[in-house]
């Protein structure tokens, strides 16, 4: 890239590179070929309000628009969202589009923001890269957006369910109900604080089951920070029977615990250590011994190498990420793994600290301390004995 390039052209070159990375064919408006691949990004596409920087086509249909801005715009790029909406609602030349286009992006080539106009209250969010054409095709086929489907989840009411040996404790019911209210309010991060022994994992699996069944979530990640915790979570999922179905969770949904860099496309739940996921995104082999160590204790490089785009595991791969023991695994090197994905984050911990509250924007959907658990008879109080050995 030459240094005397103007800032607009530099931004366009960066955007072109991001689009190609995400599987788009970038085309000039004088050489449009809607048969070249599944998705095309056409530059300077004519509309009745002037040329749009890029119009996105999937399966020969216009589905989205990108407003390009120079890098100096930075995070102020949100100021041009109304411009993007104008192009999305415009009549396109050569295409008889009746409805506004649903997928809206603003990008400087460094920062990219995305709005799904089908959401109940559309608002933009920062994404690592543009979504892939096959993702947008899938979203269109679903008809309504995930955030729209979350609005219509049936309430959790265990009292009306058939009597079962397994039932939810009050603290678990509260956590799930509040978490679903948080989803409906479109809050991207939520924290479940629950005393050790009060059933955090069972609560999380119940929530995962409901998101897959009622919100038609495509894929959910259960993120742990040691291999041992991953094995425990897998065992709990294998023995879990939902309250409203006699079949086991693993008979209803495909659960994969990641043991190599292979991630099955048909997995609906992936269990992974954060170390394994980092190595997958970096396309590097992982020494399994590092999965045994709590990542907070690993010697880390001063300057973490940035995570790069991975077409096998694109940012939109997971809809939700449940982070076990989140108080110790989401900072420094590891936060960029979380930031890579365009997913709602749900933290699980018994012992949050101020950093944890800050990371989850103080959106605490369950506050169930050890003291409350002892008072409810869920946990046993502790006494300290000093012994000589």
Secondary structure, DSSP 8 states (H G I E B T S, - for coil): --TT--HHHHHHHHHHHHHHHTT-EEE-TTS--TTSSSEEEEEEEEETTEEEEEEEEETTEEEEEEEE--GGGGGGGGGGHHHHHHHHHS-BTTS---S--SEEEEE-SS-EEEEETTSTT---EEESS---HHHHHHHHHH-S-HHHHHTT-----GGGS---S----HHHHHHHHHHHHHHHTT-SEEEEEE-TTS-HHHHHHHHHHHHHHHS----EEEEESSHHHHHHHHHHHHH-B-TT-SSBHHHHS-EEE--SS---TT-SEEEEEHHHHHHHHHT----GGGGTS-GGGS---SS-------GGG-TTS-SEEEEETGGGTSSGGGHHHHHHS-SEEEEEESS--HHHHHHTTT-EEEEE-HHHHHHTTSS----------
